[in-house]
């Protein structure tokens, strides 16, 4: 009885002295980072994970550390009815979720402010199912329903979205005093078409004879194709790694290759910039908002070859790159931007 009373008092105190924000689902650790920073700033944020893949990624990458969460199947949250019951018990001020049919269906039964977070692959590859698109039309008609995107180019697909930059833990992603592997290029991405790896196939055909070493993560459906074509001659294939190991690898590399599909920059590129590294990435067109990411732009595989050879001779870009990340992408900046959005919409005072 006393424990239940303590929980009620604690929940009342939290509600009075901070926001209660519920995050439903995660993709590549995005929501986990926001949850952690919300709580660091005195609010109460919580994460619900629905799939084994979500949980496995967060656990293996280390992004789940310090994040309050539950794994829905273990809590008997397995359909819209049980999810609705859980939300009503939690009593959030705001809900964030990614775009999924069952979550959209649940949102239509609640009046709580709800933000749908879109991710690039869903929009660029047009992979959203028809029934999900139908529910999105209904979602748009609701009061207190909103969309958010992580990179400005997605405004092309969702014109009425709110731009929330990727949150970067700048106290973690920072330059380290470690030896640099000379003439080493690190590509810290999944090796598949969503990262524009055709550029790498074409560019490596020329670069492999220039005394450079390429380090790839053994992850993605086209990695076996690359192995078969180029083997291990000046190429290393690294296991999936924790964020601590990933940060070490970035700091130890001479140069970072980003993804090479035009117009957007994944979070790991921004984290590499926060480490003060030179990053080669895709060309960036003009956006409806100011977003001038300080990567070395490559429009063709030949650009990639030429800029790689030049950049290998450049000193570290620190502190210029790091200052840009801290101004726009530091976790604290991102949370303040989200709360400002809440206030504009009347969610909070």
ABEGO torsion letter per residue (X at the ends): XAAAAAAAAAAAAAAAABBBBBBBEBBGGAAAAAAAAAAAAGBBBBBBBABAAAAAAAAAAGAABGBBBBBAAAAGBABAAAAAAAAAAAGBABBBBBBBAAAAAAAAABABBBBBBBBAAAAAAGABBAAAAAAAAAAAABBGBBBBBABAAAAAABAABBBBBBBBBAAABBBBBBBBBBGBBBBABBBBAAAGAAAAAAAAAAAAAAGBBBBBBBBEAAAAAAAAAAEABGBBBBBBBBAAAAAAAAAABABBBBBABBGBBBAAAAAAAAAGBBBBBBBBBBBABBBBBBBBBBABAAAAAAAAAAAAABBBAOAAAAAAAAAAABAAAAAAAAAAAAAAAGABX
